[in-house]
Amino acid sequence: MLRAAFASRALVVTILGISWFWAAGALITGQFVPIVRHHLGAQEPVATLLLTCFSLGIPAGSLLVSKMLRGEISLRFAAGAGTAMALGMADAARRTLAFPQATGGLYDIPMFLASPAAWG
């Protein structure tokens, strides 16, 4: 099975791309709660809100690319999607490190959404 997979360069690139997306997604979802609590200074419902946005963004992006490809199976957007994902993760890390800590407790959802830092 592996010989057959590695016989085709396109298949190898596809396997590596899918593996990269799965690995990045697993890392991000596994770290949401600790990042929200310790770096953003927010309560668990804020982590749930951000996980919901993340979980809705993945299928939305998949549907968009599927629509753009019109059902064709292609690697045409893989490099751009991977680059966008890496830039998005770098931006999220930058924003997380610059996020101001709440005074007098942890942010709840309304406090978090009211913070200008939550929007960029």
SVG drawing of the C-alpha trace seen along z (x, -y; Angstrom):
<svg xmlns="http://www.w3.org/2000/svg" viewBox="-22 -48 29 50">
<polyline fill="none" stroke="black" stroke-width="0.4" points="0.0,0.0 2.8,-2.4 4.7,-1.6 1.7,-2.4 1.1,-5.6 4.8,-6.7 4.9,-5.8 2.8,-8.9 4.3,-12.3 0.8,-13.9 -0.5,-11.3 2.5,-11.8 1.9,-15.6 -1.8,-15.0 -1.1,-12.7 1.4,-15.2 -1.0,-18.1 -3.9,-16.2 -1.5,-15.1 -0.4,-18.8 -4.0,-20.0 -4.9,-17.2 -1.8,-17.8 -2.3,-21.6 -6.0,-21.2 -5.3,-18.7 -2.6,-20.9 -4.9,-24.0 -8.0,-22.3 -5.9,-20.7 -4.5,-24.0 -7.6,-26.2 -8.6,-25.9 -5.2,-26.5 -4.4,-29.4 -7.8,-31.1 -7.4,-30.6 -3.8,-31.4 -2.9,-33.8 -6.2,-35.6 -7.3,-35.5 -10.8,-34.3 -13.3,-31.8 -14.1,-28.4 -17.2,-29.7 -14.9,-32.0 -12.8,-28.9 -16.0,-27.2 -17.0,-30.3 -13.6,-30.3 -13.7,-26.5 -17.1,-26.9 -15.8,-29.6 -12.8,-27.4 -15.1,-24.4 -17.4,-26.3 -14.5,-27.9 -13.1,-24.6 -16.1,-23.3 -16.8,-26.8 -13.4,-26.9 -13.8,-23.3 -17.1,-24.2 -15.6,-27.3 -12.7,-25.5 -15.0,-22.7 -17.3,-25.2 -14.3,-26.9 -13.0,-23.6 -16.6,-22.7 -16.2,-19.1 -12.8,-18.5 -10.2,-16.8 -7.1,-19.0 -4.2,-20.3 -4.6,-23.7 -5.4,-25.5 -3.4,-23.3 -0.3,-25.5 -2.3,-28.7 -4.5,-27.1 -1.4,-25.9 0.2,-29.3 -3.0,-31.0 -3.3,-28.6 0.3,-29.2 -0.1,-33.0 -3.4,-32.7 -1.7,-30.7 1.2,-33.2 -1.3,-36.1 -3.3,-34.3 -0.1,-33.7 0.9,-37.4 -2.5,-38.6 -2.6,-36.2 0.7,-37.3 -0.4,-41.0 -3.8,-40.5 -4.3,-42.6 -5.2,-40.6 -8.5,-41.3 -8.4,-43.2 -10.4,-41.8 -10.9,-38.3 -11.3,-36.4 -13.1,-37.7 -16.5,-36.3 -18.0,-36.3 -19.5,-39.8 -16.3,-41.3 -14.1,-39.4 -16.2,-40.5 -16.3,-44.1 -12.5,-44.2 -11.0,-46.0 -8.1,-43.5 -10.5,-40.6 -11.2,-42.2 -7.7,-43.0"/>
</svg>
